[in-house]
Amino acid sequence: MMNEVSVNPTKTSKPRKRRTFTPEFKAEAVRLVRAPGRNVAQVARELDLTATCLRAWVKQAAIDENKDPQGALTTDERAELNRLRRELRTVEQERDFLKKTAAYFAKNQS
């Protein structure tokens, strides 16, 4: 008995190129999901999105509206956290470079 592999004809063999969306587009998609009689799957099909992506947008919008200090990070807080992490990484690299430079010159002074 041979195992047959079924191929889904609706799927293309090439992966989909990563797309970016404006905050306005995301807000409109969330508004459509929240409209009476609509659900995530319907709106996702209409806008050619994945349901998972749209659910994440709806969840993040709820977090942004609630702004619970003990809850999940809002979009603004997440952006600030990413900026601070980049800044910290830069400062740490500069510090490490200065340490190595000081050690090099101290070694050559002897």
C-alpha positions, -999 to 999 in steps of 0.1 A, spaced: 0 0 0 15 33 -11 10 66 8 -3 93 -15 6 129 -8 -23 151 -15 -14 185 -29 -37 215 -22 -42 231 -56 -51 265 -41 -17 268 -24 11 282 -45 46 268 -42 62 301 -36 59 317 -1 40 349 1 62 380 2 61 398 36 38 428 35 36 459 57 5 477 66 -2 512 78 -16 519 112 -47 533 95 -53 501 76 -49 480 107 -74 503 126 -99 500 98 -96 462 97 -101 461 135 -132 484 131 -146 460 105 -141 430 128 -159 448 156 -189 457 134 -220 437 142 -225 405 122 -188 403 112 -161 380 124 -124 377 120 -125 350 93 -148 370 70 -129 402 73 -96 384 68 -108 369 36 -122 402 23 -89 420 30 -67 391 19 -51 387 53 -45 357 75 -70 353 104 -41 349 128 -26 383 118 -60 400 121 -67 384 155 -33 398 167 -43 433 155 -76 431 173 -59 419 205 -33 447 203 -60 473 197 -78 461 229 -46 463 248 -39 499 235 -74 510 245 -73 495 280 -38 508 290 -37 487 321 -4 495 339 0 458 349 -12 444 316 5 438 283 25 465 266 7 490 244 20 497 209 37 529 221 53 511 250 65 483 228 81 508 203 98 526 232 111 493 246 126 484 212 142 519 209 157 516 243 171 481 236 188 493 205 202 523 224 215 500 252 231 477 226 250 507 211 261 519 245 273 485 255 293 482 223 309 516 229 318 506 265 333 473 254 354 491 227 367 516 253 376 488 277 396 470 251 413 502 240 422 512 275 436 477 281 456 478 249 472 512 258 479 501 294 496 470 282 518 490 258 527 516 285 546 490 306 
